[in-house]
Amino acid sequence: MRLSELLRRVTPELPDFDPEITFITDDSRKVKPGCAFVCIRGNHIDGHTLAAKAVESGAAAVIAQADTGLSCQVLVPDTRAAYSLMCEALFHDPAQRLHLIGITGTNGKTTSAFLIKEILDAAGYRTGLIGTVQNMAGDEVFPAQLTTPDPYELNELFQKMVTAGCTHCVMEVSSQALAQQRVAGLRFDIALFTNLTQDHLDYHGTFENYRAAKHKLFEQAEQAVINFDDSSAAAMIEGTKSVVTTYSIRQDGADFTAKNVRDLPDCVEYELVGSGMIGRVHLGIPGHFSVYNSMGALLCAMKAGVPFQQALGALRAAKGVKGRIEVVPTNTDYTVIIDYAHSPDGLENILSSLREIAHGRILCVFGCGGDRDRTKRPKMGSVVARLADVAVVTSDNPRSEEPEQIIADVLEGMREAPIPVHVEPDRTKAIRLAMRLAQKDDIVLLAGKGHETYQVLKAGKIHYDERDCSAGFKRIETRGLTERGDAYAAASNRGNRAGLQGRSAWGSASYKRLYR
């Protein structure tokens, strides 16, 4: 495709050169002869400094928002928006041939996306999926690297969906993707807002910036479905030109409300009331937040054309999502659950829901990601100290940070913890410690990793699946406290008491030796 065609929605001032372009990238390492290189200013690297290198590697055009001094440059106001619009043009605007349903929010995006897809599939629609766990085009599954892919990969996926005969696409839309203009130019038929709590402030800086990024989705949507119970609902509705439909558990002023909610050990049930309709909802995913997820999914599916009763039937048959309240099969008399909860609110939701159905204690194994918002670490510790019966603080994805420092930040929120707090940086050992401590009817919650089958360490990404750790436990351990487990737990508690009494748990050499 000619450069002039790629730029038709970007700038009216076309350059006097017009090469054939077959590829577009913002990554200088991916540059190949005949491509267009887009200069993006990132947090660590400014693509403008790599423009000359890109030309040396064969780039036929450089898209920039500052003068690079190159004869093949095209100056535009915003290179991020230009990148998205050019990729859409390169793939002949495949999204325009799909009904797009976008989902944004802190928690619940993935489950909501899967539920919407299951309802649409059951109604006979062929539906694509883009999200945190995986991407799908028809029957073909593709691994997901980002919740919302970069513009080139995103439009490539749209094209694959069209080729596969898809008519609809359900996609998670992250705050970073919205802030970085990855979905610029797209028009969403329906946009769903789940909730908003503290997350990603390492990127956005302030909660207000985070919320403003989420709001961008509703500036691009024909219809909006809004969780009316969330404190940011009004902010999402304000200024949008979308036709708004609200849902609530607590407020009768919403368009749709959930009545007579029943939280059961293996499901939730409630009556959905609104617009002259009433229907009994049954979802085989326990937890109070499952009510919100299913309400949002139902309303999106109905707005997409699925009849009410048909949507209810499809939801009854819907399955859970890997890594979301996922029960791991074990030969034990307690339950092991894996959940992606990795924010204070996410932990609050899952622990509160488990508290309502638990017959024994709740043992929570959790950590925090490195190179991310440090302010949420003590908050997560505080949530677990308040809602769990036993805590095991461990490593998540430490990235470039030392796990010990991350754990020390978490422990700041657990200084007055009324529950036993154990520390074990090795996640496998932490899981097995929790399972040794578990008794009949207890729930062991492994929080934070969810669907992820890897761990990101300072040395790089390694394969890591908690299911292997917990499911394999029964083959090498017996339930209950072994002599080794007793001693280990006792040592762990001694270390924690030292750490929780006014100074960092990692301040003493003896404490370090305990976990090395």
NORKA-V157633 format. One record per residue. N is the residue number from 1. SS is DSSP state (H for helix, E for strand, - for the rest). PHI is phi in degrees with one decimal (NA if undefined). NEAR is the number of other C-alpha atoms within 10 Angstrom. Layout:
n/ss/phi/near
N/SS/PHI/NEAR
N/SS/PHI/NEAR
This chain:
n/ss/phi/near
1/-/NA/15
2/E/-69.1/13
3/H/-56.6/22
4/H/-60.7/20
5/H/-70.4/16
6/H/-68.2/24
7/-/-94.6/23
8/-/-61.1/14
9/-/-103.0/14
10/-/-98.7/20
11/-/-151.4/15
12/-/-78.6/10
13/-/-94.5/12
14/-/-80.2/15
15/-/-72.0/14
16/-/-86.6/8
17/-/-119.8/14
18/-/-146.3/15
19/-/-72.9/15
20/E/-77.4/16
21/-/-118.0/20
22/-/-113.0/14
23/-/-153.8/18
24/E/-130.9/26
25/E/-150.7/21
26/-/-109.6/25
27/-/-109.9/14
28/H/-60.8/19
29/H/-72.5/11
30/H/-100.5/13
31/-/-62.2/22
32/-/-141.2/20
33/-/-53.9/15
34/-/86.9/18
35/-/-92.5/24
36/E/-103.9/30
37/E/-102.4/30
38/E/-103.4/29
39/-/-83.3/28
40/-/-108.7/23
41/E/-86.6/16
42/-/-96.6/9
43/-/-69.1/7
44/-/-119.0/6
45/-/-130.5/11
46/E/-99.9/12
47/H/-58.4/20
48/H/-62.8/21
49/H/-73.2/13
50/H/-107.1/19
51/H/-62.1/25
52/H/-61.9/16
53/H/-62.3/14
54/H/-62.4/28
55/H/-65.0/23
56/H/-59.7/12
57/-/-84.3/17
58/-/116.0/15
59/-/-60.3/25
60/-/-87.8/23
61/E/-151.3/26
62/E/-120.2/25
63/E/-99.2/28
64/E/-138.9/24
65/-/-115.7/20
66/-/-144.6/15
67/-/-63.6/11
68/-/-99.6/19
69/-/79.4/9
70/-/-94.1/12
71/-/-71.3/9
72/-/-100.8/19
73/E/-83.4/23
74/E/-125.6/24
75/E/-87.2/18
76/-/-133.3/18
77/-/-66.5/12
78/-/-144.7/16
79/H/-69.9/23
80/H/-64.9/24
81/H/-63.6/18
82/H/-60.3/26
83/H/-58.3/29
84/H/-63.8/25
85/H/-65.8/25
86/H/-68.2/25
87/H/-65.6/23
88/H/-59.9/27
89/H/-66.8/17
90/H/-58.8/23
91/-/-94.8/17
92/-/62.7/15
93/-/49.4/18
94/H/-64.0/19
95/H/-63.7/24
96/H/-69.0/14
97/H/-100.0/15
98/-/-126.2/23
99/E/-87.2/19
100/E/-92.5/23
101/E/-119.3/27
102/E/-103.5/27
103/E/-125.3/29
104/E/-134.7/27
105/-/146.5/20
106/-/-78.4/20
107/-/-123.2/23
108/-/91.1/23
109/H/-62.7/26
110/H/-65.7/24
111/H/-60.7/23
112/H/-59.6/28
113/H/-62.0/28
114/H/-64.6/22
115/H/-64.8/26
116/H/-60.2/32
117/H/-60.4/25
118/H/-63.3/21
119/H/-67.0/27
120/H/-64.0/26
121/H/-60.4/15
122/H/-63.8/18
123/-/-82.8/17
124/-/99.5/9
125/-/-82.6/17
126/-/-95.5/20
127/E/-124.6/27
128/E/-89.7/30
129/E/-141.0/26
130/E/-132.1/28
131/-/-174.5/25
132/-/-68.4/22
133/-/-81.0/21
134/E/-164.4/16
135/E/-114.1/23
136/E/-137.6/21
137/E/-127.4/23
138/-/65.7/18
139/-/-91.5/11
140/E/-89.2/11
141/E/-111.1/12
142/E/-124.1/14
143/E/-66.0/12
144/-/-104.8/15
145/-/-96.3/13
146/-/-124.3/14
147/-/-54.2/21
148/-/-118.8/23
149/-/-63.9/23
150/-/-68.2/21
151/H/-54.9/26
152/H/-65.1/21
153/H/-63.4/12
154/H/-60.5/20
155/H/-72.6/23
156/H/-62.3/17
157/H/-65.3/23
158/H/-56.0/27
159/H/-62.9/22
160/H/-63.9/18
161/H/-64.1/27
162/H/-61.5/22
163/H/-60.7/12
164/-/-80.4/16
165/-/87.1/16
166/-/-71.2/20
167/-/-108.6/17
168/E/-130.8/25
169/E/-137.2/26
170/E/-104.8/29
171/E/-138.7/27
172/E/-77.1/25
173/-/-122.2/26
174/-/-80.1/25
175/H/-65.1/27
176/H/-64.3/17
177/H/-62.6/20
178/H/-68.0/20
179/H/-64.9/20
180/-/-91.0/18
181/-/63.9/22
182/-/-66.0/24
183/-/-111.2/27
184/-/-57.4/21
185/-/89.2/17
186/-/-80.1/17
187/-/-117.1/21
188/E/-96.2/25
189/E/-66.0/20
190/E/-139.0/27
191/E/-126.6/29
192/E/-113.2/30
193/E/-108.4/29
194/-/-90.3/26
195/-/-175.9/21
196/-/-145.0/20
197/-/-136.1/18
198/-/-60.8/18
199/-/-169.8/23
200/-/59.6/19
201/H/-72.4/17
202/H/-61.5/12
203/H/-91.1/15
204/H/-82.9/18
205/-/88.2/11
206/-/-131.5/14
207/H/-63.8/15
208/H/-63.4/11
209/H/-65.2/15
210/H/-59.6/23
211/H/-65.8/19
212/H/-62.6/17
213/H/-63.7/20
214/H/-61.2/26
215/H/-62.7/24
216/H/-56.0/18
217/H/-61.1/28
218/H/-80.4/28
219/H/-81.5/19
220/-/-116.8/22
221/E/-118.8/22
222/E/-75.2/16
223/E/-129.9/22
224/E/-125.0/31
225/E/-115.0/26
226/E/-123.6/26
227/E/-71.2/28
228/-/-71.7/26
229/-/-80.5/18
230/-/-78.9/14
231/-/-65.4/12
232/-/-96.7/18
233/H/-58.8/17
234/H/-61.4/13
235/H/-65.8/13
236/H/-69.7/23
237/H/-75.7/22
238/-/-60.5/10
239/-/83.5/11
240/-/-81.2/19
241/-/-96.4/14
242/-/-70.0/18
243/E/-78.1/13
244/E/-97.0/18
245/E/-123.7/20
246/E/-110.6/22
247/E/-137.2/25
248/E/-158.0/23
249/-/-99.9/21
250/-/-105.4/12
251/-/-119.7/13
252/-/-70.8/14
253/-/-75.5/11
254/-/-75.7/17
255/-/-67.1/17
256/E/-130.9/25
257/E/-131.6/22
258/E/-100.0/24
259/E/-117.9/17
260/E/53.0/11
261/E/-70.5/15
262/E/-123.3/16
263/E/-93.3/21
264/E/-114.1/16
265/-/-58.0/16
266/-/-122.5/11
267/E/-169.4/17
268/E/-125.8/21
269/E/-135.6/23
270/E/-165.7/20
271/E/-103.8/17
272/E/-92.2/23
273/E/-124.1/17
274/E/165.9/15
275/-/52.5/7
276/-/74.4/6
277/E/-116.1/11
278/E/-147.3/16
279/E/-150.1/14
280/E/-86.3/16
281/E/-102.4/22
282/E/-130.5/21
283/E/-130.4/24
284/-/-79.9/18
285/-/-128.1/26
286/-/-70.3/23
287/-/112.8/26
288/-/-60.9/22
289/H/-67.6/19
290/H/-65.1/23
291/H/-63.8/26
292/H/-62.1/22
293/H/-59.7/21
294/H/-72.4/23
295/H/-63.1/26
296/H/-60.3/29
297/H/-65.2/28
298/H/-59.4/26
299/H/-66.9/24
300/H/-63.3/29
301/H/-63.8/24
302/H/-64.5/19
303/H/-68.2/17
304/-/-81.9/17
305/-/113.0/13
306/-/-82.3/20
307/-/-58.6/13
308/H/-53.7/16
309/H/-65.8/15
310/H/-66.4/15
311/H/-64.6/23
312/H/-61.4/22
313/H/-64.8/17
314/H/-65.3/21
315/H/-66.1/22
316/H/-60.0/17
317/-/-90.6/14
318/-/-67.4/20
319/-/-102.1/15
320/-/-75.6/17
321/-/-108.7/19
322/-/-55.3/17
323/-/85.3/25
324/-/-120.0/21
325/-/46.6/23
326/E/-88.9/20
327/E/-84.4/18
328/E/-90.8/16
329/-/-64.4/13
330/-/-141.0/16
331/-/-90.7/14
332/-/-131.0/18
333/-/-99.3/13
334/-/-127.5/18
335/E/-114.0/22
336/E/-110.2/26
337/E/-123.3/21
338/E/-105.9/24
339/E/-146.0/22
340/-/-77.9/21
341/-/-46.6/25
342/-/-138.3/22
343/-/-137.1/25
344/H/-54.9/20
345/H/-68.5/21
346/H/-60.3/24
347/H/-66.0/24
348/H/-58.8/19
349/H/-63.6/19
350/H/-69.2/23
351/H/-68.3/24
352/H/-63.4/17
353/H/-67.3/19
354/H/-66.0/24
355/H/-59.2/18
356/H/-72.9/14
357/H/-114.6/15
358/-/-72.8/15
359/-/-98.7/14
360/-/-123.8/16
361/-/-84.1/19
362/E/-114.1/24
363/E/-107.1/27
364/E/-111.4/26
365/E/-101.3/30
366/E/-155.4/27
367/-/-152.2/27
368/-/-131.7/29
369/-/-73.9/24
370/-/-82.2/21
371/-/57.8/13
372/-/-132.4/18
373/-/-50.7/18
374/-/-72.6/17
375/H/-67.3/14
376/H/-83.9/22
377/H/-64.2/24
378/H/-63.7/22
379/H/-65.0/22
380/H/-65.9/27
381/H/-60.6/27
382/H/-63.5/21
383/H/-61.3/22
384/H/-64.9/29
385/H/-60.5/23
386/H/-84.8/16
387/H/-112.3/20
388/-/-96.9/24
389/-/-100.9/19
390/E/-142.1/23
391/E/-117.8/25
392/E/-124.9/24
393/E/-89.3/27
394/-/-143.1/24
395/-/-96.4/27
396/-/-112.5/26
397/-/-113.2/21
398/-/-66.6/22
399/-/56.5/18
400/-/-84.0/14
401/-/-84.0/15
402/-/-77.4/14
403/H/-54.2/24
404/H/-60.7/19
405/H/-69.4/15
406/H/-60.5/24
407/H/-62.4/28
408/H/-60.2/22
409/H/-64.2/22
410/H/-62.3/25
411/H/-64.6/28
412/H/-59.6/21
413/H/-88.3/20
414/H/-124.4/25
415/-/-59.7/20
416/-/-105.6/13
417/-/-58.7/18
418/-/-85.0/12
419/-/-121.7/15
420/E/-63.6/17
421/E/-121.2/27
422/E/-107.6/24
423/E/-123.4/27
424/-/-151.1/22
425/-/-61.0/20
426/-/-75.3/15
427/H/-64.2/23
428/H/-61.9/17
429/H/-63.6/13
430/H/-64.3/22
431/H/-62.3/27
432/H/-70.0/19
433/H/-62.2/22
434/H/-60.9/27
435/H/-72.3/28
436/H/-68.8/20
437/H/-76.7/19
438/-/-66.5/25
439/-/-121.2/19
440/-/-53.8/14
441/-/73.9/15
442/-/-73.2/20
443/E/-118.6/28
444/E/-100.6/27
445/E/-98.5/27
446/E/-100.9/29
447/E/-104.1/26
448/-/116.3/24
449/-/-89.2/25
450/-/58.1/23
451/-/-76.3/20
452/-/-64.4/16
453/-/-117.8/14
454/E/-152.2/15
455/E/-133.6/20
456/E/-100.4/17
457/E/-107.5/18
458/-/-59.2/14
459/-/-80.6/8
460/E/131.1/9
461/E/-86.8/12
462/E/-123.6/11
463/E/-69.3/9
464/-/-157.0/16
465/-/-126.7/16
466/H/-61.0/20
467/H/-62.3/22
468/H/-64.6/12
469/H/-65.3/16
470/H/-79.3/23
471/H/-69.2/15
472/H/-75.9/15
473/H/-57.9/19
474/H/-65.1/15
475/H/-83.6/10
476/H/-123.2/6
477/-/-130.2/13
478/-/-105.3/13
479/-/-66.5/17
480/-/98.6/16
481/-/-86.5/19
482/-/-77.3/13
483/H/-58.3/9
484/H/-64.0/10
485/H/-65.3/17
486/H/-59.0/15
487/H/-64.4/12
488/H/-62.6/16
489/H/-64.5/21
490/H/-63.0/13
491/H/-62.8/17
492/H/-60.0/21
493/H/-64.7/16
494/H/-62.0/14
495/H/-62.8/22
496/H/-68.8/22
497/H/-60.0/16
498/H/-64.6/16
499/H/-73.3/22
500/-/-89.9/19
501/-/-101.8/11
502/-/96.4/10
503/-/-141.8/14
504/-/-57.2/18
505/-/-62.9/23
506/-/-100.0/18
507/-/-83.3/12
508/-/-107.4/13
509/H/-63.1/8
510/H/-63.0/10
511/H/-66.0/18
512/H/-64.5/13
513/H/-62.3/9
514/H/-59.5/12
515/-/-115.3/13
516/-/-115.2/8
